[in-house]
Amino acid sequence: MNQDNATLIEALETQRTHHSHNTSVSHKSDYGQYFTPSAVALFMASMFPAVYETDVKLLDPGAGIGSLSCAFVLNMNQRVQGVNYEIDCYETDHHVLAKLTKNLYELSSINRVKYTVLFEDFIEAAVDSLLQFNKPLYTHVIMNPPYKKIHSSSNCRKQLRSVDLEIVNLYSAFVSMSLELLKKDGYLVAIIPRSFCNGTYYLPFRKHVLSNAVIRRIHLFESRNSIFKNDSVLQENIIILLQKNDLVKQVEVSYSKDQVLESIKTIQVEYSRIVDLTSWELIINIPQENGSTNSVVTSDYRQIGCMVSTGPVVDFRNTEFISSEVPGKEIPLIYPQNICSFMVHWPSPTGLQKSIEINTNTQKMMYKNGYYVIVRRFSSKEEKRRIVAALYKPEDNSTEYIAFENHLNVFHNNGQGLEPDVAYGLVAYLNSEGFDEEFRVFSGHTQVNVSDLKRMKYPTLEQLKKLGRTLQSENFSYKVFEDIITEVLNHESR
Ligand SMILES: C[S@@+](CC[C@H](N)C(=O)[O-])C[C@H]1O[C@@H](n2cnc3c(N)ncnc32)[C@H](O)[C@@H]1O
C-alpha cells in the first residue's frame, strides 16, 4: 500500500474510534451503526478474488464513513493494476455524510475512483429499482449492514413484500436486496450475525440467498463478540463471500481468534456439508475449527440402523402406575437422574428408584430389555456439554421390559435394543467434543430435541461398531471417548 493509502486507512481508524466513543448508544442503535475496524475491512476486501475486468462497479449499502469502499479499492489495487472503480455508497445518517464524502474524495484523488454518495434509504431505493426493472448491476458488493428488526407493520416490511421478500431484519434485507442488484457471477462480501444460519425465522432469507447465490467462503471468529466490542454489540459475527451463480464447489472455511486476524487457519469443506440444498430447513452448518470428525462423518441416523424417540412415559400422567417397588409386576423406569458416568444406574447413586407397573395402559410405552443409548433432553446453560449420553445395558436388570421417562431421548432399533457394539460406539460418539460442537452449530437452545438428533450426521455402521468394540474393554471417560474417536475415525480419514 502506498503512503497516501496507508494514511487514509489510519485516518479512517481514527474517525471510527472517535465516532464509537462520541456517539450516543441510542443514536448507534437507531441507525444500527457499528463501524468496521480497518483491519477487518481490509480482510473483508481481501476475500474477493482478484478482478479480471477493467471496470468495477461497487455497491456499499449503509456505508458509514466509507471504510469498506476504501478498503476494497486499496486492497484490489495492491493485487491488480489499471482498474477503474465506480462506487455507490448509500447512507441515511446525515451526521456521517460529510466524513463519508471527504473520505471518498481522498480515495478518488489517489486512485481511479468515481463515487456517488446517495443520501437515501437503501431498501427503498433498491425496491424502486427492482419494481422499475432498471436495476443498476454491480460487479461487487461489500457491506456491514445495520442490525435492526423490521417490524411487521413497518413501511420497510411492506416494501420488501412488494418484491416478494418476507424478511425480518435489516441486515438480511440488505443482503437480499444487494444480491438482486448484483450482476451474474458477481461477488458479495458481508459481515453479518451468525444467527441467520438456522431457525425458521430466517428460513425465507436463507431460501432467497441460496437460490440466488452460492457460498464461496465463510470466515469465523473464535472469540464471540470481539469485533464490535467497543460498541457493546453482543453478536457472533461471520464474514461470508457469496457469488451470484449456481456453480456449487467446495467452500473455504477460515478461522481466526479475533479481529487481529493473525494466524488464520483454512479448510476446504464439501458444499453439501455446509448446506443440504435438498432439505427444507436449509441450515447453514459451519464446522468448528476443531471439529475434526466432520470430514469423515456422513451417515444418516437410519443408515446406522437406529431410531431415536422421546422417552414415552410422562410421569405426571401416569402417577397411578409409578411407584418405588422393586421389579415384579413393575419394571424400572429410567430418569435423567439415573445417569452417572455415562451409564444408567438403577437405583441411581442418590437412591432414585422408580418403577412402573406393566398393564394394558402402560405396555405400549415399554421397550424390550436390551442395549439402549439415552440422551438427556435438558441441560442448563452453565453445563459444559449440551449432549449427555449414557448406555443402558440389559444385564443390569432381570425384567423383560424397560421404560424411559419423557425427559430423555432414546436411541433404539424399532422399539428393540441395539446391537451392543453399536450402542457402545454411539455412547462414545455422542459424548465426543466434536458432536457437541456440531450440535451447537444449529441448536441455539439448551434443549436436545429428537428432530435435532435426527438432523446430525453419524459415523458409518462399521465405524460405530469399531468404536464400540474398542470401548468395551475401557472405562468410560471423556478422554477415552476422544482417544478412540481419534484412533478410529481420524485414522481412517488419512
Ligand atoms: C453497521 S453500520 C456500518 C457502516 C460501514 N459500512 C462500516 O462498515 O463501517 C451500518 C450503516 O448503515 C446506515 N444505515 C442504516 N439504515 C440504513 C438504510 N436504510 N439505508 C442506508 N443506510 C442505512 C447506518 O447509518 C450506518 O452508518
The ligand as a Gaussian input file, in Angstrom:
#p B3LYP/6-31G(d) Opt

LIG

0 1
 C      -23.236000      -1.253000      10.761000
 S      -23.002000       0.334000      10.106000
 C      -21.657000       0.033000       9.025000
 C      -21.078000       1.222000       8.399000
 C      -19.939000       0.960000       7.426000
 N      -20.371000       0.164000       6.305000
 C      -18.803000       0.249000       8.107000
 O      -18.593000      -0.912000       7.831000
 O      -18.118000       0.848000       8.921000
 C      -24.423000       0.487000       9.065000
 C      -24.639000       1.861000       8.431000
 O      -25.867000       1.819000       7.687000
 C      -26.547000       3.056000       7.837000
 N      -27.974000       2.784000       7.580000
 C      -28.909000       2.346000       8.455000
 N      -30.078000       2.151000       7.832000
 C      -29.880000       2.464000       6.532000
 C      -30.705000       2.440000       5.375000
 N      -31.974000       2.048000       5.451000
 N      -30.177000       2.810000       4.188000
 C      -28.882000       3.209000       4.105000
 N      -28.053000       3.237000       5.169000
 C      -28.536000       2.866000       6.355000
 C      -26.234000       3.481000       9.254000
 O      -26.378000       4.866000       9.444000
 C      -24.784000       3.012000       9.402000
 O      -23.885000       4.024000       9.091000

